[in-house]
Amino acid sequence: MKVQLAIQKRRSYRGLEYVEVTEKMISELAFAASLAPSCFNNQPWKFIFVRKKELLEKFKTAVSKGNEWTNDASCIIAVLSKKELDCKSQGIEYYMFDTGLGVGHILLKATEMGLVAHVIDGYSHEKTKRILSIPEEWNVISLIIVGKKSKKKKMIGDESR
């Protein structure tokens, strides 16, 4: 798939169906992120790919009201970073920007793979840290909800452009 097509096809659908997310798929998504530009190539991000049913079940208690659609996730990717891992220039800390570039690469690669990858901030950062045993010094920047677009479950906002 050409990049322009992936950009045009990428959507943040909320009506999801289960799809098996394999180790190979995770490797491809992580590799795509590793190719993203970052200040001095520091790559200040860490991605935790959650596929175990028990952990996915625990995330049901971490999402905010209105994000219950995430209960159908096949995989949740926790996006982490900390400012000490990246550049600071002229008072600007680049770690969040650079991490966002890595996330963008994951979103486009997921689209190319026929997956939905929907970034959310409607969740408890504290519960996420507890569920995944994330040390206090790490920032949980967002979660990426991964699945397959459902043909049966239609959500408001899932219409095609």
URLIN-V786120 format. One record per residue. SS is DSSP state (A for helix, B for strand, O for the rest). Layout:
[[SS] [SS]]
This chain:
[[O] [O] [A] [A] [A] [A] [A] [A] [A] [O] [O] [O] [O] [O] [O] [B] [B] [O] [O] [O] [O] [O] [A] [A] [A] [A] [A] [A] [A] [A] [A] [A] [A] [A] [O] [O] [O] [O] [A] [A] [A] [O] [O] [O] [B] [B] [B] [B] [B] [B] [O] [O] [A] [A] [A] [A] [A] [A] [A] [O] [O] [O] [B] [O] [O] [O] [O] [A] [A] [A] [A] [A] [O] [O] [B] [B] [B] [B] [B] [B] [B] [O] [A] [A] [A] [O] [O] [B] [B] [O] [O] [B] [B] [O] [A] [A] [A] [A] [A] [A] [A] [A] [A] [A] [A] [A] [A] [A] [A] [A] [A] [A] [O] [O] [O] [B] [B] [B] [B] [B] [O] [O] [B] [O] [A] [A] [A] [A] [A] [A] [A] [A] [O] [O] [O] [O] [O] [O] [B] [B] [B] [B] [B] [B] [B] [B] [B] [B] [B] [O] [O] [O] [O] [O] [O] [O] [O] [O] [O] [O] [O]]
